[in-house]
């Protein structure tokens, strides 16, 4: 399934990953995640109703956090990448 959206969900996904200490580019390169799974994460972010609050969370509380917030649709995917 292809969801058309702006680049904002991509950057929100990257920003959340970075806040959690995850390097998405390295995870893709190391094949800890494939392009389809990453695309699914971006699509999940694109459909999220918490997007604006997410950006605020990343800026104010995210740096060095162990896990994504409970409301994050990609919480499990981020946790798997941290494992």
C-alpha positions as CSV (number, residue, x, y, z in Angstrom):
1,X,0.0,0.0,0.0
2,X,1.3,3.4,-0.9
3,X,0.3,6.4,1.1
4,X,1.1,9.8,-0.5
5,X,2.1,12.5,2.0
6,X,4.7,15.2,2.5
7,X,8.2,14.5,3.8
8,X,7.1,15.6,7.3
9,X,6.2,12.0,8.5
10,X,9.7,10.9,7.3
11,X,11.4,13.6,9.3
12,X,9.2,13.0,12.3
13,X,10.1,9.3,12.2
14,X,13.8,10.1,11.8
15,X,13.6,12.7,14.7
16,X,11.9,10.2,17.0
17,X,14.4,7.5,16.2
18,X,17.3,10.0,16.8
19,X,15.8,11.0,20.2
20,X,15.7,7.3,21.1
21,X,19.4,6.8,20.0
22,X,18.5,5.0,16.8
23,X,20.2,5.7,13.5
24,X,17.7,4.9,10.8
25,X,20.2,5.1,8.0
26,X,22.5,2.6,9.8
27,X,19.6,0.3,10.6
28,X,18.7,0.2,6.9
29,X,22.3,-0.3,5.9
30,X,22.8,-3.1,8.5
31,X,19.5,-4.7,7.4
32,X,18.0,-4.5,10.9
33,X,15.1,-3.0,9.0
34,X,14.2,-3.2,5.4
35,X,12.8,-0.4,3.1
36,X,9.2,-1.8,3.3
37,X,9.2,-1.9,7.1
38,X,10.6,1.7,7.2
39,X,8.0,2.8,4.7
40,X,5.4,1.3,6.9
41,X,6.7,3.3,9.9
42,X,6.6,6.5,7.9
43,X,3.0,5.7,6.7
44,X,2.0,5.0,10.4
45,X,3.4,8.4,11.3
46,X,1.6,10.0,8.4
47,X,-1.7,8.7,9.7
48,X,-1.0,9.6,13.3
49,X,-3.3,12.1,15.0
50,X,-0.6,12.9,17.6
51,X,1.9,14.3,15.1
52,X,2.1,17.9,16.4
53,X,2.4,16.8,20.0
54,X,5.0,14.2,18.8
55,X,7.3,17.0,17.5
56,X,7.0,18.8,20.8
57,X,7.7,15.6,22.8
58,X,10.8,15.0,20.7
59,X,12.1,18.5,21.4
60,X,11.3,18.7,25.1
61,X,11.4,15.2,26.4
62,X,12.7,12.8,23.8
63,X,16.5,13.3,24.0
64,X,17.9,10.2,25.5
65,X,14.5,8.6,26.2
66,X,14.5,4.8,26.4
67,X,11.1,4.3,24.6
68,X,8.8,6.2,22.4
69,X,5.6,7.5,24.1
70,X,2.8,5.0,24.6
71,X,0.7,6.8,22.0
72,X,3.3,6.3,19.3
73,X,2.1,3.9,16.6
74,X,5.8,3.0,15.9
75,X,6.6,2.3,19.6
76,X,7.1,-1.4,19.0
77,X,9.1,-0.9,15.9
78,X,11.4,1.5,17.7
79,X,11.8,-0.9,20.6
80,X,12.8,-3.7,18.2
81,X,15.4,-1.4,16.6
82,X,16.9,-0.6,20.0
83,X,17.1,-4.3,21.0
